[in-house]
Amino acid sequence: MRTFRIQAPNAVEGDFIKDKSPLKRSMGFVQEVNLLTNMMKVKFPKIGREAWIVWENHGHYVVVKTT
């Protein structure tokens, strides 16, 4: 079995990301990164929700603006 890893930058606290997952979330703001669990807490203002997303980027989000 072949596995491919997309070489994409990981987000840091304060970055804006665009979610590319099938959940169709909008632009989000990274509030917290937890390296112990490999998750990041992202606030999606357009839908008014926060979500925990996998931090290591496998192409499921794009870093739009870094601080």
For each residue, the residues with C-beta under 8 A, 3 or more apart:
1:
2:
3:
4:
5: 58
6: 57 58 59
7:
8: 57 58 59 62 63
9: 57 63 66
10: 55 56 57 63
11: 15 17 30 33 40 55 57 61 63 66
12: 15 30 33 66 67
13: 30 31 32 33
14: 29 30 66 67
15: 11 12 29 30 63 64 65 66 67
16: 27 28 29 30 63 64 65
17: 11 27 28 29 30 42 61 62 63 64
18: 26 27 28 61 62 64
19: 23 24 25 26 27 28 42 44 53 60 61
20: 59 60 61 62
21: 24 25 60 61
22:
23: 19
24: 19 21
25: 19 21 28 44 47 51
26: 18 19 44 45 46 47
27: 16 17 18 19 44 45 46 64
28: 16 17 18 19 25 42 43 44 45 51 61
29: 14 15 16 17 42 43 45
30: 11 12 13 14 15 16 17 33 40 41 42
31: 13 40 41 42 43 50
32: 13 40 41
33: 11 12 13 30 39 40 41 55
34: 37 38 39 40 41 55
35: 38 55
36:
37: 34
38: 34 35 54 55 56
39: 33 34 52 53 54 55
40: 11 30 31 32 33 34 52 53 54 55
41: 30 31 32 33 34 50 51 52
42: 17 19 28 29 30 31 50 51 52 53
43: 28 29 31 49 50
44: 19 25 26 27 28 47 48 49 50 51
45: 26 27 28 29 48
46: 26 27
47: 25 26 44
48: 44 45
49: 43 44
50: 31 41 42 43 44
51: 25 28 41 42 44
52: 39 40 41 42
53: 19 39 40 42 60 61
54: 38 39 40 58 60
55: 10 11 33 34 35 38 39 40
56: 10 38
57: 6 8 9 10 11 60 61 63
58: 5 6 8 54
59: 6 8 20
60: 19 20 21 53 54 57
61: 11 17 18 19 20 21 28 53 57
62: 8 17 18 20
63: 8 9 10 11 15 16 17 57 66
64: 15 16 17 18 27
65: 15 16
66: 9 11 12 14 15 63
67: 12 14 15
